């Protein structure tokens, strides 16, 4: 039983590292704020983490429309 718990724990930690690495790569990129996987990951992050990611994207891509998860207002054209 202990071996099973260890395997599950290692799998969960590895998944968190992979998802976190992919999300961080998206919010710090300089190519495009419209990567589908990155948008989905950022929009599902908890509030403070999502806000930090949106702030990073806004600093890099402030002159374009915000991606899903970083929009505010009714028109969807304003950054958080």
C-alpha positions in Angstrom: 0.0 0.0 0.0 2.8 2.4 0.8 4.4 1.8 -2.6 1.1 2.7 -4.3 0.8 6.0 -2.3 4.4 6.8 -3.2 3.7 6.2 -6.9 0.5 8.3 -6.8 2.4 11.1 -5.0 5.2 11.2 -7.5 2.7 11.2 -10.4 0.8 14.2 -8.9 4.0 16.2 -8.2 5.2 15.5 -11.7 1.9 16.6 -13.2 2.0 19.8 -11.2 5.5 20.6 -12.3 4.7 20.0 -16.0 1.5 22.1 -15.9 3.3 24.8 -13.9 6.2 24.9 -16.3 3.9 25.1 -19.3 1.8 27.9 -17.7 4.9 29.9 -16.8 6.3 29.5 -20.3 3.0 30.9 -21.6 2.8 34.0 -19.4 6.5 34.9 -19.9 6.5 34.4 -23.7 7.2 37.2 -26.2 5.5 35.7 -29.3 1.7 35.7 -28.8 -0.8 35.9 -26.0 -3.2 33.7 -27.9 -1.8 30.2 -27.3 -4.8 28.0 -26.7 -3.3 25.8 -24.1 -1.7 28.7 -22.2 -5.0 30.6 -22.2 -6.8 27.6 -20.8 -4.2 27.0 -18.1 -4.1 30.7 -17.1 -7.9 31.1 -17.0 -8.1 28.1 -14.6 -5.4 29.3 -12.2 -6.5 30.6 -8.8 -7.2 34.3 -8.5 -3.8 35.7 -7.4 -1.9 33.4 -9.8 -4.2 34.3 -12.7 -3.8 38.0 -12.0 0.0 37.7 -11.9 -0.1 35.9 -15.3 -2.4 38.5 -16.8 -0.2 41.3 -15.5 2.8 39.7 -17.1 0.9 39.2 -20.4 -0.3 42.8 -20.2 3.2 44.1 -19.7 4.3 42.3 -22.8 1.3 42.6 -25.0 -0.5 45.6 -23.7 -1.5 46.9 -27.2 -3.6 43.9 -28.2 -6.9 42.5 -27.0 -6.6 40.5 -23.8 -6.9 36.7 -24.0 -9.8 34.9 -22.2 -9.3 35.0 -18.5 -7.6 38.4 -18.6 -10.6 40.4 -19.8 -12.6 42.7 -17.7 -15.7 44.7 -18.4 -18.6 43.9 -20.7 -16.9 44.6 -24.0 -14.0 42.1 -23.4 -11.5 44.6 -24.7 -10.0 45.7 -21.3 -7.2 44.1 -19.4 -7.6 43.2 -15.7 
